Amino acid sequence: MTRRDFEHLVDEAVVRIPEYFRSQMQNLALVIEDEPSAELLTEMGIEAPDTLYGLYQGTPLPERDWSQGNTMPDRITLFRGPIEADGPDPEDIRAAIAETLIHEVGHYFGLSEAEIEEIEGRYWRGQRVDDRGHNG
């Protein structure tokens, strides 16, 4: 898969985020990197053969206060190499990108791992979250 094809799948995943949530995603950069660095994997406590598909770096919305005005954007990084390696089929890659993006956006909104896993479960069951955050 070319980088452009991968980027297109990321764009598709972003558009599928309900507008209610997308409209609240401000000062947030979405970055695609080829691989997580060895230093990052060590810092995260991830040992081979495990790897990292994505990473949120920043201050979750519920933890922000008035003093966090003019700051650098929070960052969601998607790691193309591990995602492509685990899903050589384009549909597998599309699903991995969508699930990773859901997970990292969940961190941006300050959701717990349990809350994120519930949302991912709904995604895999074909359920959606409507523009008010409810099951649809």
N, C-alpha and C positions, 0 to 999 in steps of 0.2 A: 504494500500500500504506500502510495506517495505521501509526503508530508501534506500536500494540498488536500488529498482525499481525507486524511486524518483530521485536518482543520475543518473541513466541511462537516464531518460527523460531529465535531465539537460544537460547531455553529448550530446544527440541528438540535443537539441536546440542550443548548442554552435557550433556544426558541420554545422548547417544550416545557420549560419551567413556567408555572402559572404566572400570569401578569402581576397578580397581587404580590408575589415574592420578587419577581424581576424588578418591579418598580422600587422596591426597597433596597436593592443591591446597588449601593452607591460607594464610590471611591474604592472599587474592587477591581483588581487586574486579574485576568485569566491568561495564564502563560502555559505554553507547551514546551517541555524540554524533552530531550531524547532519553535520558536516564537519570535516576537519582544518583548523587555522588556517593562515593564510599563513606565520606565523612558524615553525610546526612543519614545514611543507613545506620552507621554506628551510633550517632546521636539519638536516633529513634529506637535503638535497641533491636534492629532488624538484622537477622543473620541469614546468610544463604542457606537454603534455596529461596527463602522468602524475599519479597521485594516490596516496592511501594508503587501504587498506581497514581496516587495524588496526594497533595498536601495543602492544607490551609495554614497560612501564616498571617497573623494579625490579632486584633482585639475583637472578640465576638460582640455583636451589637448590644446584648444586654449588659455587658461589662463596661461600656463606654460612658464617659461623662462629658460635661460641657467643654472641658479643656481640650478635647481631642478634635478640634476643628481642622486646622490646616496641617494635616499629616499626610505622609506617604500612603498610597493605597494599600489596603490589605491585598493579599495575593493568594490565588488558588493556582497551583501548578499541577498539570496533568503530565504524567511521564509516558511518552509514546512507546518507548521500547518494551517495557514490561507489559503494557496493555496489548500490544500487537503480538508479543511472544506467547501470551496465554490464550489468545483467541485468533488464530490465523484466518478464520472466516470473517468476512466483513460484518455480518450480523452479530457475531460474538463480540467484535470490536465495538460496534455501535452500542451494544448492551453494556459492555464494561465502561465505556466512556460515560454513558448516562448514569449508571449506578455510582461511579466515582464522583461525578459532578454533584449528584444528589447528596452524597456523603459529605463532601467538602463544603457545599453551600449550607448544609445543616450545621456544620461547625461555625460558619460565619454568623448564622442566626442564633448561635449559642445553645443548640439542642444537645441533649445528652446522647451518648452512644446508643442507649436503649430507644430513645425517640427516633434517632436516625435509622436504626435497624427496623423499627416499625414502618417507617416511610418506605424503606427499601423493600420490605416484605410486600407492602401494598403495590409497589411498582411491579414486582415480579408476579403478583397475582392479577395484574392487569387493571388494578384499581387506580384511580387518579385522585389527586388532591385538588379541589376546586379553588377558585380565586379568593376564597375566604379562609382557606386552610382546612376545610372539612373534607371528609370522604365523599367521593362523588360516584 
